[in-house]
Amino acid sequence: MKNIWLVFSIIIVAVLVVGCQPLKTGSDNRKTVVVTYSVLGSLVKELVGDKAEIIVSIPNGQDPHEWQPSARDIENINNASLVVCNGLGLENGLIKTLEAASQKRVPIFSATDYVMVRHVGSEEGIPSGDPDQAIGAADPHVWMDPISMQSMVAALASHLKSELNIEVGDDSKRLQTELADLDQEIRQTLNPIPESSRKLVTGHESLGYFAERYNFKLIGAIVPSISTQAAVSAADMASLKTLIQENQVKAIFTELGTSPAAAKAISEETHVKVIELNTHKLPPDGRYDTFMKSLALDIVEGLK
């Protein structure tokens, strides 16, 4: 009798131990894909659909450069079937979490590993000692170019099939076609802007990929850095004021993380209007194509 109870006790303990192990599936036993920020999450949702549970870590409208994860966010990443991140230091507050998850063998897909990464050029380099603005610094703002996102979608579709056995081939082809169409629509939207007016001044260096794809020139930024975490200096502001006046810039485009006081000061000194762009925030419908179309329209309106 004692032996029977001993065996029974061992079985109960084993069941409890197994039950306490974290499951890398969603609430309905689907696999879970955690995406670090909202704009990238929009494309992942369009690609994956209901074939996996999608969790987006950084809330829409929060600065990915500055956001810090909660204990629940860290738990979601550690228990994910796959984590999709941007990389190149964009999710600064998640770097240690992602490194720890990788050491625990959580699969991590970095979007910037599968696109042509843009680097800060000599004409943009500001000798301020800021490593994020040094010549050759890698720019993480890849989502500002639909063609770069095409490459990311194709690579992620292949990764989902090989690593998670999730087949999204047809969805990948459809989404890549939609991104190509989006690129053409943006070009048509921007056509009215003459080359002489295609000059961009931004809050920080967020439009480099957009500028390269659509033939704009980056004149300068209020925060001369690819991160919003850099400081605004008097010397940088004086230099930007000169660049705006010399290039007859028509608008200053600010975005999430731009200092309102700095934007107002440079606007008053140069008599150039300030227009806020949603470079890091999805529109109410949560769609990437709506996000990019709205961005293009706002730039056209600002450069009239």
Secondary structure, DSSP 8 states (H G I E B T S, - for coil): -HHHHHHHHHHHHHHHHHHHS--SB-TTS-BEEEEEEHHHHHHHHHHHTTSSEEEEEE-TTS-TTT----HHHHHHHHT-SEEEE--TTSSGGGHHHHHHHHHTT--EEEGGGSS---B--TTT--SS--GGGSTT-B---GGG-HHHHHHHHHHHHHHHHHHH----HHHHHHHHHHHHHHHHHHHHHHTTS-GGG-EEEEEES--HHHHHHTT-EEEEEEE-SSSTTS---HHHHHHHHHHHHHTT--EEEE-TT--HHHHHHHHHHHT-EEEE--SS---TT--HHHHHHHHHHHHHHHT-
